Amino acid sequence: MCEFFRELGKHLLNLALLIAGALIVQPLVNNKFSVSLALAGTFAYLTLVGLSYILISRCDRE
């Protein structure tokens, strides 16, 4: 079960990087920056990074 949580954490981390690229970096490059979109992307990124950190480090403690 521990390996499942570790792999899920890795997938969530990849999803967080995808969200950061799509909602934060790409609008900056295309000159279509929106504060609300950047805030939503930042919140989603930080949430997924935190959750993936918890899932990956859970196995190290056991």
mmCIF file of the N, C-alpha and C atoms, coordinates in Angstrom:
data_MODEL
# 
_entry.id   MODEL 
# 
loop_
_atom_site.group_PDB 
_atom_site.id 
_atom_site.type_symbol 
_atom_site.label_atom_id 
_atom_site.label_alt_id 
_atom_site.label_comp_id 
_atom_site.label_asym_id 
_atom_site.label_entity_id 
_atom_site.label_seq_id 
_atom_site.pdbx_PDB_ins_code 
_atom_site.Cartn_x 
_atom_site.Cartn_y 
_atom_site.Cartn_z 
_atom_site.occupancy 
_atom_site.B_iso_or_equiv 
_atom_site.pdbx_formal_charge 
_atom_site.auth_seq_id 
_atom_site.auth_comp_id 
_atom_site.auth_asym_id 
_atom_site.auth_atom_id 
_atom_site.pdbx_PDB_model_num 
ATOM 1   N N  . MET A 1 1  ? 0.824  -1.194 0.000   1.00 0.00 ? 1  MET A N  1 
ATOM 2   C CA . MET A 1 1  ? 0.000  0.000  0.000   1.00 0.00 ? 1  MET A CA 1 
ATOM 3   C C  . MET A 1 1  ? 0.866  1.255  0.000   1.00 0.00 ? 1  MET A C  1 
ATOM 4   N N  . CYS A 1 2  ? 2.029  1.152  0.605   1.00 0.00 ? 2  CYS A N  1 
ATOM 5   C CA . CYS A 1 2  ? 2.933  2.293  0.688   1.00 0.00 ? 2  CYS A CA 1 
ATOM 6   C C  . CYS A 1 2  ? 3.418  2.699  -0.710  1.00 0.00 ? 2  CYS A C  1 
ATOM 7   N N  . GLU A 1 3  ? 3.715  1.719  -1.538  1.00 0.00 ? 3  GLU A N  1 
ATOM 8   C CA . GLU A 1 3  ? 4.178  2.024  -2.896  1.00 0.00 ? 3  GLU A CA 1 
ATOM 9   C C  . GLU A 1 3  ? 3.089  2.712  -3.709  1.00 0.00 ? 3  GLU A C  1 
ATOM 10  N N  . PHE A 1 4  ? 1.830  2.354  -3.476  1.00 0.00 ? 4  PHE A N  1 
ATOM 11  C CA . PHE A 1 4  ? 0.714  2.998  -4.162  1.00 0.00 ? 4  PHE A CA 1 
ATOM 12  C C  . PHE A 1 4  ? 0.658  4.483  -3.833  1.00 0.00 ? 4  PHE A C  1 
ATOM 13  N N  . PHE A 1 5  ? 0.794  4.834  -2.552  1.00 0.00 ? 5  PHE A N  1 
ATOM 14  C CA . PHE A 1 5  ? 0.746  6.236  -2.160  1.00 0.00 ? 5  PHE A CA 1 
ATOM 15  C C  . PHE A 1 5  ? 1.928  7.016  -2.728  1.00 0.00 ? 5  PHE A C  1 
ATOM 16  N N  . ARG A 1 6  ? 3.086  6.383  -2.786  1.00 0.00 ? 6  ARG A N  1 
ATOM 17  C CA . ARG A 1 6  ? 4.265  7.044  -3.350  1.00 0.00 ? 6  ARG A CA 1 
ATOM 18  C C  . ARG A 1 6  ? 4.061  7.342  -4.830  1.00 0.00 ? 6  ARG A C  1 
ATOM 19  N N  . GLU A 1 7  ? 3.546  6.368  -5.573  1.00 0.00 ? 7  GLU A N  1 
ATOM 20  C CA . GLU A 1 7  ? 3.303  6.575  -7.003  1.00 0.00 ? 7  GLU A CA 1 
ATOM 21  C C  . GLU A 1 7  ? 2.197  7.599  -7.236  1.00 0.00 ? 7  GLU A C  1 
ATOM 22  N N  . LEU A 1 8  ? 1.170  7.587  -6.412  1.00 0.00 ? 8  LEU A N  1 
ATOM 23  C CA . LEU A 1 8  ? 0.102  8.583  -6.522  1.00 0.00 ? 8  LEU A CA 1 
ATOM 24  C C  . LEU A 1 8  ? 0.659  9.983  -6.265  1.00 0.00 ? 8  LEU A C  1 
ATOM 25  N N  . GLY A 1 9  ? 1.544  10.107 -5.299  1.00 0.00 ? 9  GLY A N  1 
ATOM 26  C CA . GLY A 1 9  ? 2.183  11.386 -5.021  1.00 0.00 ? 9  GLY A CA 1 
ATOM 27  C C  . GLY A 1 9  ? 3.010  11.864 -6.198  1.00 0.00 ? 9  GLY A C  1 
ATOM 28  N N  . LYS A 1 10 ? 3.698  10.961 -6.871  1.00 0.00 ? 10 LYS A N  1 
ATOM 29  C CA . LYS A 1 10 ? 4.486  11.337 -8.041  1.00 0.00 ? 10 LYS A CA 1 
ATOM 30  C C  . LYS A 1 10 ? 3.596  11.822 -9.176  1.00 0.00 ? 10 LYS A C  1 
ATOM 31  N N  . HIS A 1 11 ? 2.470  11.149 -9.374  1.00 0.00 ? 11 HIS A N  1 
ATOM 32  C CA . HIS A 1 11 ? 1.539  11.558 -10.424 1.00 0.00 ? 11 HIS A CA 1 
ATOM 33  C C  . HIS A 1 11 ? 0.903  12.916 -10.106 1.00 0.00 ? 11 HIS A C  1 
ATOM 34  N N  . LEU A 1 12 ? 0.595  13.141 -8.849  1.00 0.00 ? 12 LEU A N  1 
ATOM 35  C CA . LEU A 1 12 ? 0.039  14.437 -8.463  1.00 0.00 ? 12 LEU A CA 1 
ATOM 36  C C  . LEU A 1 12 ? 1.072  15.549 -8.633  1.00 0.00 ? 12 LEU A C  1 
ATOM 37  N N  . LEU A 1 13 ? 2.325  15.246 -8.403  1.00 0.00 ? 13 LEU A N  1 
ATOM 38  C CA . LEU A 1 13 ? 3.380  16.226 -8.617  1.00 0.00 ? 13 LEU A CA 1 
ATOM 39  C C  . LEU A 1 13 ? 3.516  16.562 -10.101 1.00 0.00 ? 13 LEU A C  1 
ATOM 40  N N  . ASN A 1 14 ? 3.390  15.565 -10.958 1.00 0.00 ? 14 ASN A N  1 
ATOM 41  C CA . ASN A 1 14 ? 3.408  15.823 -12.403 1.00 0.00 ? 14 ASN A CA 1 
ATOM 42  C C  . ASN A 1 14 ? 2.208  16.671 -12.818 1.00 0.00 ? 14 ASN A C  1 
ATOM 43  N N  . LEU A 1 15 ? 1.055  16.408 -12.244 1.00 0.00 ? 15 LEU A N  1 
ATOM 44  C CA . LEU A 1 15 ? -0.130 17.208 -12.527 1.00 0.00 ? 15 LEU A CA 1 
ATOM 45  C C  . LEU A 1 15 ? 0.054  18.645 -12.060 1.00 0.00 ? 15 LEU A C  1 
ATOM 46  N N  . ALA A 1 16 ? 0.696  18.830 -10.929 1.00 0.00 ? 16 ALA A N  1 
ATOM 47  C CA . ALA A 1 16 ? 0.960  20.177 -10.425 1.00 0.00 ? 16 ALA A CA 1 
ATOM 48  C C  . ALA A 1 16 ? 1.866  20.942 -11.387 1.00 0.00 ? 16 ALA A C  1 
ATOM 49  N N  . LEU A 1 17 ? 2.870  20.281 -11.941 1.00 0.00 ? 17 LEU A N  1 
ATOM 50  C CA . LEU A 1 17 ? 3.746  20.940 -12.906 1.00 0.00 ? 17 LEU A CA 1 
ATOM 51  C C  . LEU A 1 17 ? 3.009  21.285 -14.192 1.00 0.00 ? 17 LEU A C  1 
ATOM 52  N N  . LEU A 1 18 ? 2.095  20.432 -14.604 1.00 0.00 ? 18 LEU A N  1 
ATOM 53  C CA . LEU A 1 18 ? 1.283  20.712 -15.774 1.00 0.00 ? 18 LEU A CA 1 
ATOM 54  C C  . LEU A 1 18 ? 0.400  21.929 -15.541 1.00 0.00 ? 18 LEU A C  1 
ATOM 55  N N  . ILE A 1 19 ? -0.209 22.018 -14.376 1.00 0.00 ? 19 ILE A N  1 
ATOM 56  C CA . ILE A 1 19 ? -1.060 23.160 -14.035 1.00 0.00 ? 19 ILE A CA 1 
ATOM 57  C C  . ILE A 1 19 ? -0.234 24.439 -13.975 1.00 0.00 ? 19 ILE A C  1 
ATOM 58  N N  . ALA A 1 20 ? 0.956  24.366 -13.407 1.00 0.00 ? 20 ALA A N  1 
ATOM 59  C CA . ALA A 1 20 ? 1.818  25.551 -13.331 1.00 0.00 ? 20 ALA A CA 1 
ATOM 60  C C  . ALA A 1 20 ? 2.180  26.041 -14.731 1.00 0.00 ? 20 ALA A C  1 
ATOM 61  N N  . GLY A 1 21 ? 2.459  25.131 -15.621 1.00 0.00 ? 21 GLY A N  1 
ATOM 62  C CA . GLY A 1 21 ? 2.792  25.527 -16.986 1.00 0.00 ? 21 GLY A CA 1 
ATOM 63  C C  . GLY A 1 21 ? 1.614  26.080 -17.749 1.00 0.00 ? 21 GLY A C  1 
ATOM 64  N N  . ALA A 1 22 ? 0.451  25.474 -17.555 1.00 0.00 ? 22 ALA A N  1 
ATOM 65  C CA . ALA A 1 22 ? -0.724 25.877 -18.331 1.00 0.00 ? 22 ALA A CA 1 
ATOM 66  C C  . ALA A 1 22 ? -1.404 27.124 -17.784 1.00 0.00 ? 22 ALA A C  1 
ATOM 67  N N  . LEU A 1 23 ? -1.419 27.301 -16.480 1.00 0.00 ? 23 LEU A N  1 
ATOM 68  C CA . LEU A 1 23 ? -2.179 28.412 -15.903 1.00 0.00 ? 23 LEU A CA 1 
ATOM 69  C C  . LEU A 1 23 ? -1.324 29.584 -15.448 1.00 0.00 ? 23 LEU A C  1 
ATOM 70  N N  . ILE A 1 24 ? -0.022 29.385 -15.298 1.00 0.00 ? 24 ILE A N  1 
ATOM 71  C CA . ILE A 1 24 ? 0.819  30.475 -14.808 1.00 0.00 ? 24 ILE A CA 1 
ATOM 72  C C  . ILE A 1 24 ? 1.817  30.924 -15.876 1.00 0.00 ? 24 ILE A C  1 
ATOM 73  N N  . VAL A 1 25 ? 2.589  30.005 -16.434 1.00 0.00 ? 25 VAL A N  1 
ATOM 74  C CA . VAL A 1 25 ? 3.667  30.375 -17.341 1.00 0.00 ? 25 VAL A CA 1 
ATOM 75  C C  . VAL A 1 25 ? 3.147  30.714 -18.740 1.00 0.00 ? 25 VAL A C  1 
ATOM 76  N N  . GLN A 1 26 ? 2.280  29.886 -19.294 1.00 0.00 ? 26 GLN A N  1 
ATOM 77  C CA . GLN A 1 26 ? 1.820  30.089 -20.659 1.00 0.00 ? 26 GLN A CA 1 
ATOM 78  C C  . GLN A 1 26 ? 1.081  31.416 -20.854 1.00 0.00 ? 26 GLN A C  1 
ATOM 79  N N  . PRO A 1 27 ? 0.187  31.845 -19.949 1.00 0.00 ? 27 PRO A N  1 
ATOM 80  C CA . PRO A 1 27 ? -0.425 33.170 -20.141 1.00 0.00 ? 27 PRO A CA 1 
ATOM 81  C C  . PRO A 1 27 ? 0.591  34.310 -20.090 1.00 0.00 ? 27 PRO A C  1 
ATOM 82  N N  . LEU A 1 28 ? 1.646  34.155 -19.323 1.00 0.00 ? 28 LEU A N  1 
ATOM 83  C CA . LEU A 1 28 ? 2.688  35.186 -19.305 1.00 0.00 ? 28 LEU A CA 1 
ATOM 84  C C  . LEU A 1 28 ? 3.401  35.273 -20.650 1.00 0.00 ? 28 LEU A C  1 
ATOM 85  N N  . VAL A 1 29 ? 3.669  34.149 -21.261 1.00 0.00 ? 29 VAL A N  1 
ATOM 86  C CA . VAL A 1 29 ? 4.365  34.122 -22.539 1.00 0.00 ? 29 VAL A CA 1 
ATOM 87  C C  . VAL A 1 29 ? 3.473  34.667 -23.650 1.00 0.00 ? 29 VAL A C  1 
ATOM 88  N N  . ASN A 1 30 ? 2.184  34.381 -23.598 1.00 0.00 ? 30 ASN A N  1 
ATOM 89  C CA . ASN A 1 30 ? 1.248  34.802 -24.645 1.00 0.00 ? 30 ASN A CA 1 
ATOM 90  C C  . ASN A 1 30 ? 0.654  36.181 -24.414 1.00 0.00 ? 30 ASN A C  1 
ATOM 91  N N  . ASN A 1 31 ? 1.114  36.901 -23.397 1.00 0.00 ? 31 ASN A N  1 
ATOM 92  C CA . ASN A 1 31 ? 0.604  38.237 -23.052 1.00 0.00 ? 31 ASN A CA 1 
ATOM 93  C C  . ASN A 1 31 ? -0.898 38.242 -22.785 1.00 0.00 ? 31 ASN A C  1 
ATOM 94  N N  . LYS A 1 32 ? -1.399 37.184 -22.150 1.00 0.00 ? 32 LYS A N  1 
ATOM 95  C CA . LYS A 1 32 ? -2.810 37.087 -21.764 1.00 0.00 ? 32 LYS A CA 1 
ATOM 96  C C  . LYS A 1 32 ? -2.908 36.847 -20.260 1.00 0.00 ? 32 LYS A C  1 
ATOM 97  N N  . PHE A 1 33 ? -2.098 37.599 -19.507 1.00 0.00 ? 33 PHE A N  1 
ATOM 98  C CA . PHE A 1 33 ? -2.029 37.405 -18.063 1.00 0.00 ? 33 PHE A CA 1 
ATOM 99  C C  . PHE A 1 33 ? -3.308 37.871 -17.397 1.00 0.00 ? 33 PHE A C  1 
ATOM 100 N N  . SER A 1 34 ? -3.815 37.076 -16.480 1.00 0.00 ? 34 SER A N  1 
ATOM 101 C CA . SER A 1 34 ? -4.989 37.398 -15.687 1.00 0.00 ? 34 SER A CA 1 
ATOM 102 C C  . SER A 1 34 ? -4.669 37.084 -14.228 1.00 0.00 ? 34 SER A C  1 
ATOM 103 N N  . VAL A 1 35 ? -4.946 38.052 -13.372 1.00 0.00 ? 35 VAL A N  1 
ATOM 104 C CA . VAL A 1 35 ? -4.628 37.864 -11.953 1.00 0.00 ? 35 VAL A CA 1 
ATOM 105 C C  . VAL A 1 35 ? -5.443 36.722 -11.364 1.00 0.00 ? 35 VAL A C  1 
ATOM 106 N N  . SER A 1 36 ? -6.722 36.646 -11.704 1.00 0.00 ? 36 SER A N  1 
ATOM 107 C CA . SER A 1 36 ? -7.567 35.594 -11.152 1.00 0.00 ? 36 SER A CA 1 
ATOM 108 C C  . SER A 1 36 ? -7.112 34.209 -11.623 1.00 0.00 ? 36 SER A C  1 
ATOM 109 N N  . LEU A 1 37 ? -6.710 34.105 -12.876 1.00 0.00 ? 37 LEU A N  1 
ATOM 110 C CA . LEU A 1 37 ? -6.212 32.828 -13.393 1.00 0.00 ? 37 LEU A CA 1 
ATOM 111 C C  . LEU A 1 37 ? -4.888 32.451 -12.732 1.00 0.00 ? 37 LEU A C  1 
ATOM 112 N N  . ALA A 1 38 ? -4.031 33.432 -12.511 1.00 0.00 ? 38 ALA A N  1 
ATOM 113 C CA . ALA A 1 38 ? -2.750 33.167 -11.849 1.00 0.00 ? 38 ALA A CA 1 
ATOM 114 C C  . ALA A 1 38 ? -2.960 32.751 -10.396 1.00 0.00 ? 38 ALA A C  1 
ATOM 115 N N  . LEU A 1 39 ? -3.907 33.373 -9.712  1.00 0.00 ? 39 LEU A N  1 
ATOM 116 C CA . LEU A 1 39 ? -4.193 32.994 -8.327  1.00 0.00 ? 39 LEU A CA 1 
ATOM 117 C C  . LEU A 1 39 ? -4.778 31.588 -8.247  1.00 0.00 ? 39 LEU A C  1 
ATOM 118 N N  . ALA A 1 40 ? -5.676 31.265 -9.164  1.00 0.00 ? 40 ALA A N  1 
ATOM 119 C CA . ALA A 1 40 ? -6.255 29.918 -9.177  1.00 0.00 ? 40 ALA A CA 1 
ATOM 120 C C  . ALA A 1 40 ? -5.180 28.873 -9.486  1.00 0.00 ? 40 ALA A C  1 
ATOM 121 N N  . GLY A 1 41 ? -4.303 29.184 -10.429 1.00 0.00 ? 41 GLY A N  1 
ATOM 122 C CA . GLY A 1 41 ? -3.228 28.262 -10.766 1.00 0.00 ? 41 GLY A CA 1 
ATOM 123 C C  . GLY A 1 41 ? -2.245 28.088 -9.629  1.00 0.00 ? 41 GLY A C  1 
ATOM 124 N N  . THR A 1 42 ? -1.929 29.179 -8.938  1.00 0.00 ? 42 THR A N  1 
ATOM 125 C CA . THR A 1 42 ? -1.011 29.105 -7.807  1.00 0.00 ? 42 THR A CA 1 
ATOM 126 C C  . THR A 1 42 ? -1.608 28.292 -6.672  1.00 0.00 ? 42 THR A C  1 
ATOM 127 N N  . PHE A 1 43 ? -2.896 28.504 -6.390  1.00 0.00 ? 43 PHE A N  1 
ATOM 128 C CA . PHE A 1 43 ? -3.564 27.745 -5.337  1.00 0.00 ? 43 PHE A CA 1 
ATOM 129 C C  . PHE A 1 43 ? -3.597 26.258 -5.674  1.00 0.00 ? 43 PHE A C  1 
ATOM 130 N N  . ALA A 1 44 ? -3.933 25.920 -6.912  1.00 0.00 ? 44 ALA A N  1 
ATOM 131 C CA . ALA A 1 44 ? -3.983 24.518 -7.320  1.00 0.00 ? 44 ALA A CA 1 
ATOM 132 C C  . ALA A 1 44 ? -2.590 23.891 -7.280  1.00 0.00 ? 44 ALA A C  1 
ATOM 133 N N  . TYR A 1 45 ? -1.585 24.636 -7.722  1.00 0.00 ? 45 TYR A N  1 
ATOM 134 C CA . TYR A 1 45 ? -0.216 24.133 -7.713  1.00 0.00 ? 45 TYR A CA 1 
ATOM 135 C C  . TYR A 1 45 ? 0.250  23.844 -6.288  1.00 0.00 ? 45 TYR A C  1 
ATOM 136 N N  . LEU A 1 46 ? 0.070  24.811 -5.397  1.00 0.00 ? 46 LEU A N  1 
ATOM 137 C CA . LEU A 1 46 ? 0.528  24.622 -4.018  1.00 0.00 ? 46 LEU A CA 1 
ATOM 138 C C  . LEU A 1 46 ? -0.233 23.508 -3.307  1.00 0.00 ? 46 LEU A C  1 
ATOM 139 N N  . THR A 1 47 ? -1.515 23.385 -3.584  1.00 0.00 ? 47 THR A N  1 
ATOM 140 C CA . THR A 1 47 ? -2.314 22.312 -2.992  1.00 0.00 ? 47 THR A CA 1 
ATOM 141 C C  . THR A 1 47 ? -1.817 20.943 -3.442  1.00 0.00 ? 47 THR A C  1 
ATOM 142 N N  . LEU A 1 48 ? -1.583 20.791 -4.737  1.00 0.00 ? 48 LEU A N  1 
ATOM 143 C CA . LEU A 1 48 ? -1.130 19.499 -5.248  1.00 0.00 ? 48 LEU A CA 1 
ATOM 144 C C  . LEU A 1 48 ? 0.293  19.176 -4.805  1.00 0.00 ? 48 LEU A C  1 
ATOM 145 N N  . VAL A 1 49 ? 1.149  20.175 -4.721  1.00 0.00 ? 49 VAL A N  1 
ATOM 146 C CA . VAL A 1 49 ? 2.516  19.926 -4.246  1.00 0.00 ? 49 VAL A CA 1 
ATOM 147 C C  . VAL A 1 49 ? 2.493  19.509 -2.779  1.00 0.00 ? 49 VAL A C  1 
ATOM 148 N N  . GLY A 1 50 ? 1.676  20.174 -1.978  1.00 0.00 ? 50 GLY A N  1 
ATOM 149 C CA . GLY A 1 50 ? 1.564  19.798 -0.572  1.00 0.00 ? 50 GLY A CA 1 
ATOM 150 C C  . GLY A 1 50 ? 1.017  18.398 -0.391  1.00 0.00 ? 50 GLY A C  1 
ATOM 151 N N  . LEU A 1 51 ? -0.015 18.063 -1.155  1.00 0.00 ? 51 LEU A N  1 
ATOM 152 C CA . LEU A 1 51 ? -0.597 16.727 -1.059  1.00 0.00 ? 51 LEU A CA 1 
ATOM 153 C C  . LEU A 1 51 ? 0.382  15.656 -1.527  1.00 0.00 ? 51 LEU A C  1 
ATOM 154 N N  . SER A 1 52 ? 1.102  15.934 -2.593  1.00 0.00 ? 52 SER A N  1 
ATOM 155 C CA . SER A 1 52 ? 2.073  14.945 -3.061  1.00 0.00 ? 52 SER A CA 1 
ATOM 156 C C  . SER A 1 52 ? 3.220  14.790 -2.074  1.00 0.00 ? 52 SER A C  1 
ATOM 157 N N  . TYR A 1 53 ? 3.637  15.869 -1.428  1.00 0.00 ? 53 TYR A N  1 
ATOM 158 C CA . TYR A 1 53 ? 4.680  15.766 -0.406  1.00 0.00 ? 53 TYR A CA 1 
ATOM 159 C C  . TYR A 1 53 ? 4.224  14.884 0.750   1.00 0.00 ? 53 TYR A C  1 
ATOM 160 N N  . ILE A 1 54 ? 2.979  15.056 1.171   1.00 0.00 ? 54 ILE A N  1 
ATOM 161 C CA . ILE A 1 54 ? 2.440  14.237 2.260   1.00 0.00 ? 54 ILE A CA 1 
ATOM 162 C C  . ILE A 1 54 ? 2.398  12.767 1.856   1.00 0.00 ? 54 ILE A C  1 
ATOM 163 N N  . LEU A 1 55 ? 1.949  12.486 0.640   1.00 0.00 ? 55 LEU A N  1 
ATOM 164 C CA . LEU A 1 55 ? 1.838  11.099 0.197   1.00 0.00 ? 55 LEU A CA 1 
ATOM 165 C C  . LEU A 1 55 ? 3.205  10.440 0.025   1.00 0.00 ? 55 LEU A C  1 
ATOM 166 N N  . ILE A 1 56 ? 4.172  11.178 -0.506  1.00 0.00 ? 56 ILE A N  1 
ATOM 167 C CA . ILE A 1 56 ? 5.495  10.588 -0.723  1.00 0.00 ? 56 ILE A CA 1 
ATOM 168 C C  . ILE A 1 56 ? 6.216  10.394 0.601   1.00 0.00 ? 56 ILE A C  1 
ATOM 169 N N  . SER A 1 57 ? 6.130  11.368 1.494   1.00 0.00 ? 57 SER A N  1 
ATOM 170 C CA . SER A 1 57 ? 6.862  11.255 2.752   1.00 0.00 ? 57 SER A CA 1 
ATOM 171 C C  . SER A 1 57 ? 6.163  10.335 3.746   1.00 0.00 ? 57 SER A C  1 
ATOM 172 N N  . ARG A 1 58 ? 4.925  9.970  3.490   1.00 0.00 ? 58 ARG A N  1 
ATOM 173 C CA . ARG A 1 58 ? 4.207  9.050  4.385   1.00 0.00 ? 58 ARG A CA 1 
ATOM 174 C C  . ARG A 1 58 ? 4.897  7.701  4.441   1.00 0.00 ? 58 ARG A C  1 
ATOM 175 N N  . CYS A 1 59 ? 5.415  7.261  3.322   1.00 0.00 ? 59 CYS A N  1 
ATOM 176 C CA . CYS A 1 59 ? 6.076  5.966  3.278   1.00 0.00 ? 59 CYS A CA 1 
ATOM 177 C C  . CYS A 1 59 ? 7.420  5.989  4.002   1.00 0.00 ? 59 CYS A C  1 
ATOM 178 N N  . ASP A 1 60 ? 8.068  7.107  4.041   1.00 0.00 ? 60 ASP A N  1 
ATOM 179 C CA . ASP A 1 60 ? 9.360  7.191  4.697   1.00 0.00 ? 60 ASP A CA 1 
ATOM 180 C C  . ASP A 1 60 ? 9.230  7.072  6.215   1.00 0.00 ? 60 ASP A C  1 
ATOM 181 N N  . ARG A 1 61 ? 8.102  7.505  6.753   1.00 0.00 ? 61 ARG A N  1 
ATOM 182 C CA . ARG A 1 61 ? 7.897  7.469  8.208   1.00 0.00 ? 61 ARG A CA 1 
ATOM 183 C C  . ARG A 1 61 ? 7.519  6.082  8.705   1.00 0.00 ? 61 ARG A C  1 
ATOM 184 N N  . GLU A 1 62 ? 6.957  5.255  7.834   1.00 0.00 ? 62 GLU A N  1 
ATOM 185 C CA . GLU A 1 62 ? 6.504  3.924  8.250   1.00 0.00 ? 62 GLU A CA 1 
ATOM 186 C C  . GLU A 1 62 ? 7.609  2.910  8.245   1.00 0.00 ? 62 GLU A C  1 
# 
